[in-house]
Amino acid sequence: MSLLHDLETTILSRKGADPDSSWTAKLLAKGPEKCAEKFGEESIEAIIEAIKDDKAKLASEGADVLYHFLVMLAARDVALDDVLAVLAERQGLSGIAEKAARPTS
Ligand SMILES: N=c1c2ncn([C@@H]3O[C@H](COP(=O)(O)OP(=O)(O)OP(=O)(O)O)[C@@H](O)[C@H]3O)c2ncn1[C@@H]1O[C@H](COP(=O)(O)O)[C@@H](O)[C@H]1O
């Protein structure tokens, strides 16, 4: 079990919990759209720190991004392992080759 899996387990345990006692429960109670919006906000804050090259703040905002990403996944019943499986499939395949192999729409 990785730290991210542990955090996912904690987040899933907050589904239906008292929103007054848990930030995660409060966020999940607002629905998947709000969770996605919050993930977007946190991502923008990380982008700003990356542009400013503030390494400490980027690490801090990066932690917020990972947490809110897991909350967004939980809100839509997507498991962290589903994301990791996609990453695992891509291992050893260059991004350029992966893009070229995508079906055209
Ligand atoms: N990793 C986190 C984590 N990262 C960030 N946050 C919270 O995310 C919130 C976002 O910060 P903001 O400053 O954007 O919040 P805000 O400005 O009040 O939000 P808005 O009202 O403006 O939308 C803060 O309340 C942070 O405390 C987190 N809350 C929880 N966790 C993890 O989740 C676990 C369970 O937490 P609870 O669900 O609160 O028990 C914790 O033990 C941690 O491991």
The ligand as an SDF file (V2000), in Angstrom:
LIG
                    3D

 44 47  0  0  0  0  0  0  0  0999 V2000
   -4.3630   16.0130    2.2760 N   0  0  0  0  0  0  0  0  0  0  0  0
   -5.3450   16.6160    2.6870 C   0  0  0  0  0  0  0  0  0  0  0  0
   -5.6030   17.9880    2.3360 C   0  0  0  0  0  0  0  0  0  0  0  0
   -4.9220   18.8530    1.5560 N   0  0  0  0  0  0  0  0  0  0  0  0
   -5.6330   19.9930    1.5890 C   0  0  0  0  0  0  0  0  0  0  0  0
   -6.7140   19.8710    2.3590 N   0  0  0  0  0  0  0  0  0  0  0  0
   -7.7180   20.8590    2.6950 C   0  0  0  0  0  0  0  0  0  0  0  0
   -8.2110   21.3920    1.5140 O   0  0  0  0  0  0  0  0  0  0  0  0
   -8.7540   22.6790    1.8050 C   0  0  0  0  0  0  0  0  0  0  0  0
   -8.4340   23.5480    0.6130 C   0  0  0  0  0  0  0  0  0  0  0  0
   -7.7690   24.6700    0.9880 O   0  0  0  0  0  0  0  0  0  0  0  0
   -8.2870   26.0630    0.5340 P   0  0  0  0  0  0  0  0  0  0  0  0
   -7.4070   27.0630    1.2190 O   0  0  0  0  0  0  0  0  0  0  0  0
   -8.3990   26.1170   -0.9360 O   0  0  0  0  0  0  0  0  0  0  0  0
   -9.7410   26.0190    1.1810 O   0  0  0  0  0  0  0  0  0  0  0  0
  -10.7230   27.1930    1.2820 P   0  0  0  0  0  0  0  0  0  0  0  0
  -10.0990   28.4120    0.7530 O   0  0  0  0  0  0  0  0  0  0  0  0
  -11.2220   27.1800    2.6800 O   0  0  0  0  0  0  0  0  0  0  0  0
  -11.8420   26.6700    0.2870 O   0  0  0  0  0  0  0  0  0  0  0  0
  -12.9630   27.5470   -0.3740 P   0  0  0  0  0  0  0  0  0  0  0  0
  -13.9870   27.7330    0.7080 O   0  0  0  0  0  0  0  0  0  0  0  0
  -12.3290   28.8130   -0.8450 O   0  0  0  0  0  0  0  0  0  0  0  0
  -13.4790   26.6860   -1.4970 O   0  0  0  0  0  0  0  0  0  0  0  0
   -8.2000   23.1150    3.1380 C   0  0  0  0  0  0  0  0  0  0  0  0
   -9.2340   23.0520    4.1010 O   0  0  0  0  0  0  0  0  0  0  0  0
   -7.1470   22.0630    3.4350 C   0  0  0  0  0  0  0  0  0  0  0  0
   -7.0170   21.7480    4.8040 O   0  0  0  0  0  0  0  0  0  0  0  0
   -6.7380   18.6210    2.8260 C   0  0  0  0  0  0  0  0  0  0  0  0
   -7.6500   17.9910    3.6310 N   0  0  0  0  0  0  0  0  0  0  0  0
   -7.4080   16.7070    3.9630 C   0  0  0  0  0  0  0  0  0  0  0  0
   -6.2950   16.0130    3.5230 N   0  0  0  0  0  0  0  0  0  0  0  0
   -6.1060   14.5890    3.8990 C   0  0  0  0  0  0  0  0  0  0  0  0
   -7.3540   13.9840    4.1060 O   0  0  0  0  0  0  0  0  0  0  0  0
   -7.4100   13.4060    5.3960 C   0  0  0  0  0  0  0  0  0  0  0  0
   -8.8070   13.4580    5.9080 C   0  0  0  0  0  0  0  0  0  0  0  0
   -9.1740   14.8020    6.1580 O   0  0  0  0  0  0  0  0  0  0  0  0
  -10.6340   15.1420    6.7200 P   0  0  0  0  0  0  0  0  0  0  0  0
  -11.5900   14.6330    5.7090 O   0  0  0  0  0  0  0  0  0  0  0  0
  -10.6930   16.6300    6.8620 O   0  0  0  0  0  0  0  0  0  0  0  0
  -10.7600   14.4190    8.0290 O   0  0  0  0  0  0  0  0  0  0  0  0
   -6.3860   14.2030    6.2320 C   0  0  0  0  0  0  0  0  0  0  0  0
   -5.9280   13.4510    7.3110 O   0  0  0  0  0  0  0  0  0  0  0  0
   -5.2890   14.4390    5.1960 C   0  0  0  0  0  0  0  0  0  0  0  0
   -4.4880   13.2820    5.0920 O   0  0  0  0  0  0  0  0  0  0  0  0
  1  2  2  0
  2  3  1  0
  2 31  1  0
  3  4  1  0
  3 28  2  0
  4  5  2  0
  5  6  1  0
  6  7  1  0
  6 28  1  0
  7  8  1  0
  7 26  1  0
  8  9  1  0
  9 10  1  0
  9 24  1  0
 10 11  1  0
 11 12  1  0
 12 13  2  0
 12 14  1  0
 12 15  1  0
 15 16  1  0
 16 17  2  0
 16 18  1  0
 16 19  1  0
 19 20  1  0
 20 21  2  0
 20 22  1  0
 20 23  1  0
 24 25  1  0
 24 26  1  0
 26 27  1  0
 28 29  1  0
 29 30  2  0
 30 31  1  0
 31 32  1  0
 32 33  1  0
 32 43  1  0
 33 34  1  0
 34 35  1  0
 34 41  1  0
 35 36  1  0
 36 37  1  0
 37 38  2  0
 37 39  1  0
 37 40  1  0
 41 42  1  0
 41 43  1  0
 43 44  1  0
M  END
$$$$
